[in-house]
Each structure stands twice: as C-alpha cells, then as structure tokens.
Amino acid sequence: MSSIPRDQWYVAAYGREIGGELFTRTVCGESILFWRTRSGEVTAMSNRCVHRRFPLSQEPSRFVDDQVVCGYHGFTYGADGVCVSVPGQTRVPRTARLKKYPVVEQDTFVWVWIGDPEGADATRIPRAPWLASPAYSTVSGMEPLQARFGLLVDNLLDLSHETYLHGGYIGTPEVADTPITTEVDEEAGIVRVSRHMDDAECPPFYANSTGLTGRITRWQDIEYSPPCLYKLHSRVAPAGVLPHADGSDPRAFHVKVVYAITPETEHTTHDFWAVARDFALDDQSVTDYLAHQNRVVVLQDVVALNTLEKVIADEPARYQELSINIDTGGLAARRMLARMSTTTGQDAPATAGRPR
C-alpha cells in the first residue's frame, strides 16, 4: 500500500517556473504537464498522449497557439485537456481527452490536487501569505531529495538536529538542550511544536543578517499542515527582549521559513523551501546571504536524508527505532499521515504518539 496520501493538495511548482512553454513535474507518481495560458491561468493535465502514451513534454512535441501538439502522431489538445484534432480524420473521438488536474496559484506556489477531482476544495489549501506580502522579502528554491517525503517531515519537526547537522550556520547548543511543547489541533489538522530559548547563542545565519551580537532570545514555533505545508515562525531578539503586552514586537526580527513537502514518488521528494523576513527588506546583500546560507542548510539535510533512505532500504525486517521526548511532534505527524494515506476526502487528524 502506498504511503502517499491521495485526495490532497500538493505544491507542484513556484508560479515563476510556469510560463508560456510546456513544463512538467512528477507529483505523487503522476507526470503532470503545466503551462500558462494566454489569459495568465495555469493549466495542469496528464503528460501522456491518449493515443500511444507519448509524453507531451518530450520533443518534438510543441506548444502552438495555446495548444499542445503531440510530437509522435500529432494529436492536439486545448488548455482544457480536450483533443481538438487528430491526424487523418475529421472526427475527434469523444474519449480523446487528457486527465485534467484542479490547480490553484496562491502565495507564489502552484498547487495541484491529486486524487478524485470532486474533492478538490481550494479552501483546504494551507496559507503562507508572507511569501507574497510586500511587508516581507523572500528568497526561495527547490532541491530534489532522493528519499521518501516522511523523512523530511521527521527532519523538520525535530529541529534539535540543527545543533549537530547545521552547526556553524543555524545550529547552537541551546536548540538541542531546550525542551519542546507539542500540540495537535485535531479540528484544524495542524501539528504545532514550539521551542523558546530565553538565552541563546546567536548563530551566524541570524548574526550576519540582523546585526545582532551577544546572547539572544530565540523562538521557534512550528505549524505543520499535513501532508504538504510546513511553517516555522522564527523570532530572534536581544536576550531578555520580549513582545509588548499588546502583541507588538518592534525590537525583534521575524523570519518565516516555509517548506512545501511534495512526494515525487514513494522514495523521492520535491523539497520546496522559502525564507521570508520582515527586516532589511531592500538590502540585497542580506537577500543574497540568506539565499546562499539557507540553500547550504537545505543541501546538508538532503545529504543526510539521502543517506538515511539508503540505510532504511537495507535494514532488516522489523527493525525497531527508538523515539524520545523531542519526537512527539514527528510521531503526531506520522499518525496523521498514516490515517490520510488510508482514507479519502476530509481526513481526520490524529493524536500524538507516546515516545518510548
């Protein structure tokens, strides 16, 4: 049985990736063809011609007048996936139509619905409004991961690994040493994990982007909306500086780290990442620094998780892993994802597991 939840929205691309040319990406094992129509809308459909399965993204297939022409036998399709002409006859078979995918462009992401189109409720798409807000400056990218998507979920919900895997970039001893709190919002379908460090070392990632020196107050508040969207609300400020009673926080620096975790196949993943900040908005040097540093961190995760995927593939049957207190968020996410992978439609969130 597949571990990938169906009947779900997944990020297929950044909006900037899709223009007036053919673009393809595999999502949950399905090769999907995208293009942006003359009206500016993104369309998504199966990447296989109905005639002999030739990939429509493969040359010599071509894009002509808002239509795609199959490079094998010339079947031509409109933006709705319906075949409009076939070679050697005037009648187009009624069944000559590509599978059409519901698609929504929102918060710089292009979301695609995998599963029964009847369940494609766009209001269920989790939001990341900072990525498109003029109040924030954002850097973003995507890295291919040769590992199952669940390993990235585990990685992001347990940030204690920053201390060891990302030392010298974003990790300091306090991240691993500080206990977490975990909350599972069953109604909203969100796993929340928080770590508040009152007196911490300032890692280079923040020291070099904010100008802070000395000890800091550092908060990490995670919201994970299975299966796809992860948000880390990061707050850094001089040690002892807290938000005002009215909620305003003028002396702190706020960073929103967003990951869209999209399964490509059972054992490969599209790792979309974005970092939005509310400071130094027009400082290109800060933008360049954060773009480079975050990609370095992401690639460190990629190497680790690619290695872990190989280890898991070779491990003996019934291997029993050990979980501890810091894993409560990851265990909760695993339970929720397991339930999603065996149900359709409105999936009920799960409760947190008990660490051993």
C-alpha positions in Angstrom: 0.0 0.0 0.0 1.2 3.5 -0.9 2.4 5.7 2.0 1.5 8.8 0.0 -1.9 10.4 1.0 -4.2 10.9 -2.0 -7.1 13.3 -2.4 -4.8 16.1 -1.2 -3.3 19.4 -2.4 0.4 19.4 -3.2 2.8 22.1 -4.4 3.9 21.3 -7.9 5.9 24.4 -8.7 6.6 28.1 -8.0 4.5 30.3 -10.2 7.6 31.7 -11.7 8.5 28.3 -13.1 5.5 28.1 -15.3 5.2 30.4 -18.3 4.1 30.1 -21.9 6.1 27.0 -22.5 5.5 23.4 -21.6 6.6 22.4 -18.1 6.4 19.1 -16.4 6.8 17.7 -12.9 6.0 14.4 -11.3 3.8 14.6 -8.3 2.8 11.5 -6.3 4.0 9.3 -9.1 1.9 11.1 -11.8 3.7 13.0 -14.6 1.8 16.3 -15.0 2.0 18.8 -17.8 1.7 22.5 -17.0 1.5 25.7 -19.0 0.3 29.3 -18.5 -2.5 30.2 -20.9 -2.8 33.5 -22.8 -5.2 34.7 -20.0 -2.5 34.1 -17.4 -4.1 31.0 -15.8 -2.1 27.8 -15.1 -3.4 24.6 -16.5 -2.5 21.1 -15.5 -3.1 17.8 -17.2 -1.7 14.3 -17.8 1.6 14.3 -19.6 0.7 11.3 -21.7 -1.0 11.5 -25.1 -4.2 9.4 -25.1 -3.1 7.7 -28.4 0.2 6.0 -27.7 1.2 7.4 -24.3 4.0 9.6 -25.7 5.0 12.3 -23.2 3.6 15.6 -24.3 6.6 17.4 -22.7 9.0 15.4 -24.8 10.4 16.9 -28.1 9.3 17.1 -30.8 6.0 17.8 -29.0 5.4 21.6 -29.2 3.3 24.4 -27.9 1.3 26.3 -30.6 -1.4 28.9 -30.1 -2.3 27.8 -26.6 -2.4 24.2 -27.6 0.0 21.3 -27.3 0.7 19.1 -30.3 2.0 15.6 -29.6 5.4 15.0 -31.2 4.6 11.4 -32.0 1.4 11.4 -34.0 0.1 15.0 -33.9 -2.8 14.7 -31.5 -3.6 18.3 -30.5 -5.0 19.4 -27.1 -6.5 22.6 -25.8 -6.0 24.1 -22.3 -8.9 22.1 -21.0 -7.3 18.8 -22.0 -9.8 18.0 -24.8 -8.3 16.8 -28.0 -9.2 19.2 -30.8 -7.7 17.4 -33.8 -6.3 14.0 -34.8 -4.3 13.1 -37.9 -6.1 11.6 -40.9 -9.7 12.2 -39.9 -12.1 15.0 -39.2 -13.9 13.3 -36.3 -12.3 13.5 -32.9 -13.1 10.5 -30.7 -15.2 11.6 -27.8 -12.9 9.9 -25.3 -9.8 11.8 -26.6 -9.2 13.9 -23.6 -6.4 14.2 -21.1 -6.8 13.8 -17.4 -7.3 17.3 -16.0 -6.0 18.3 -12.6 -7.5 21.0 -10.4 -4.9 23.7 -9.9 -4.6 26.8 -7.8 -2.0 29.5 -7.8 -1.6 31.0 -4.3 1.2 32.5 -2.2 3.7 32.1 -5.0 3.0 28.4 -5.2 1.2 26.4 -7.8 -1.0 23.8 -6.0 -2.3 20.7 -7.8 -5.0 18.3 -6.5 -4.0 14.6 -6.6 -7.0 12.2 -6.5 -10.7 12.5 -7.1 -11.4 15.9 -8.6 -14.8 16.0 -6.8 -12.9 16.6 -3.5 -10.8 19.5 -4.7 -11.8 22.1 -2.2 -9.5 25.1 -2.6 -10.4 26.4 0.9 -8.4 23.5 2.3 -5.1 24.7 0.9 -3.0 26.0 3.8 -1.8 29.6 3.5 1.7 31.1 3.6 0.8 34.8 2.9 4.2 36.2 3.8 5.7 34.8 0.6 3.7 37.2 -1.5 3.5 40.1 1.0 5.3 43.4 0.4 5.9 43.6 4.1 8.4 40.7 3.7 11.4 40.0 1.5 11.6 36.4 0.4 14.2 34.0 -1.0 13.2 30.5 -2.2 14.2 27.5 -4.2 13.7 23.7 -4.6 16.0 20.8 -4.1 15.3 17.2 -5.3 15.5 14.7 -2.5 16.3 11.0 -3.2 14.4 10.0 -0.1 10.8 9.4 0.9 8.8 12.5 2.0 8.2 11.2 5.5 11.9 11.5 6.3 11.8 15.3 5.5 8.7 15.6 7.7 10.6 13.9 10.6 13.6 16.2 10.0 11.7 19.4 10.0 9.6 18.6 13.1 12.6 17.8 15.2 14.9 20.9 15.0 17.3 19.6 17.6 19.3 18.3 14.6 20.3 21.9 13.9 22.8 21.7 16.7 24.7 18.8 15.1 24.0 18.8 11.4 23.9 22.6 10.9 26.4 23.8 13.4 28.2 27.0 12.1 25.1 28.0 10.2 21.8 27.9 12.2 22.6 25.4 15.0 23.7 26.2 18.5 23.8 24.0 21.7 20.6 25.6 23.0 18.4 24.2 20.2 19.1 20.6 21.3 19.1 21.4 25.0 15.8 23.2 25.2 12.6 21.1 25.7 9.7 21.4 23.3 6.0 21.7 23.7 3.7 19.8 21.2 0.1 20.4 20.4 -2.1 18.5 17.9 -5.1 20.5 16.8 -7.4 17.8 15.6 -10.1 20.1 14.3 -7.7 22.2 12.2 -5.5 19.3 11.2 -2.2 21.0 12.4 0.7 19.8 14.4 2.4 22.5 16.5 5.9 22.2 18.0 7.4 25.1 20.0 10.9 25.7 21.4 11.5 29.0 23.2 15.2 29.7 24.1 15.4 32.6 26.6 19.2 33.0 26.5 20.9 31.5 23.4 24.0 31.9 21.3 23.3 33.8 18.1 24.1 31.6 15.1 25.8 33.1 12.0 22.6 32.8 10.0 21.0 35.5 12.2 24.0 37.4 13.4 25.1 38.2 9.8 21.6 39.0 8.6 20.3 41.1 11.6 23.5 42.5 13.0 22.7 41.1 16.5 25.7 40.4 18.7 25.8 38.7 22.0 23.2 36.4 23.5 19.7 36.4 22.1 16.1 35.3 22.8 15.2 32.8 20.1 11.8 31.3 19.5 10.9 28.5 17.1 7.2 27.9 16.6 6.3 25.2 14.0 3.0 24.7 12.3 2.8 21.6 10.1 -0.4 21.1 8.0 -0.1 17.5 6.6 0.7 16.4 4.1 2.4 19.3 2.3 3.0 22.6 4.1 5.4 23.3 7.0 5.8 26.8 8.5 8.4 27.8 11.1 7.8 31.1 12.8 11.2 32.2 14.0 11.7 35.2 16.3 15.1 36.5 17.4 15.8 39.5 19.7 18.4 40.6 22.2 18.4 38.4 25.3 15.6 39.4 27.6 13.6 41.4 25.0 10.0 40.1 24.8 7.0 41.3 22.8 4.9 44.1 24.3 1.7 43.4 26.1 -0.3 44.5 23.1 1.4 41.9 20.9 3.7 44.4 19.1 7.3 43.4 18.8 9.4 46.2 17.3 12.7 45.1 18.7 12.6 41.6 17.3 13.4 40.2 13.9 10.9 37.8 12.4 11.6 35.1 9.8 9.0 32.8 8.3 10.6 29.6 7.0 8.3 27.7 4.7 8.7 24.2 3.3 6.3 22.5 0.8 7.0 18.8 1.1 5.8 17.2 -2.2 6.3 13.5 -2.9 7.6 12.8 -6.4 7.4 9.1 -6.0 7.4 6.7 -3.0 11.1 7.3 -2.5 11.8 10.7 -3.9 10.6 14.2 -2.9 10.5 17.8 -4.1 11.8 19.9 -1.3 10.5 23.5 -1.9 11.9 26.0 0.6 11.4 29.7 1.2 12.6 32.2 3.8 10.6 35.4 4.3 11.9 38.2 6.6 10.5 41.4 7.9 13.8 43.4 8.2 16.3 44.8 5.7 13.7 44.4 3.0 15.7 46.3 0.4 19.2 45.2 1.4 20.4 42.9 -1.5 23.4 41.8 0.5 21.1 40.3 3.2 18.9 38.7 0.5 21.9 37.1 -1.2 23.3 36.0 2.1 20.1 34.3 3.3 19.5 32.7 -0.1 23.0 31.2 -0.1 23.0 30.2 3.6 19.6 28.6 3.6 20.4 26.6 0.4 23.6 25.3 2.2 21.5 24.2 5.1 18.9 22.5 2.8 21.7 20.7 1.0 23.0 19.4 4.3 19.6 18.0 5.0 19.5 16.5 1.5 22.8 14.6 2.0 21.7 13.3 5.4 18.2 12.2 4.2 19.5 10.6 1.0 21.9 8.6 3.2 19.1 7.6 5.6 16.9 6.4 2.7 19.7 4.0 1.7 20.1 2.8 5.2 16.4 2.1 5.6 16.3 0.3 2.3 19.0 -2.1 3.6 17.8 -2.6 7.2 16.5 -5.9 8.4 12.8 -6.5 8.7 11.0 -5.5 11.9 13.8 -3.0 12.9 12.6 -1.1 15.9 13.6 2.5 16.1 13.8 4.5 19.3 11.8 7.7 19.9 12.2 10.2 22.8 10.5 13.3 24.0 11.7 15.6 21.2 9.9 13.2 18.7 6.4 13.9 19.9 5.7 16.3 17.0 7.1 13.9 14.4 5.1 11.0 15.9 1.9 13.0 15.7 2.6 13.9 12.1 3.3 10.2 11.3 0.0 9.2 12.7 -1.9 11.9 10.8 -0.2 11.0 7.6 -0.9 7.3 8.1 -4.5 8.0 8.5 -4.6 10.2 5.4 -2.9 7.5 3.3 -5.7 5.1 4.1 -8.7 7.4 3.8 -10.1 9.9 1.2 -11.9 13.2 1.3 -11.9 15.1 4.7 -9.2 13.2 6.6 -9.4 13.2 10.4 -6.2 14.3 12.1 -4.5 12.1 14.6 -3.4 12.5 18.1 0.2 12.5 19.2 2.0 9.2 19.9 3.8 8.4 23.1 7.6 8.4 22.8 9.3 5.2 24.1 
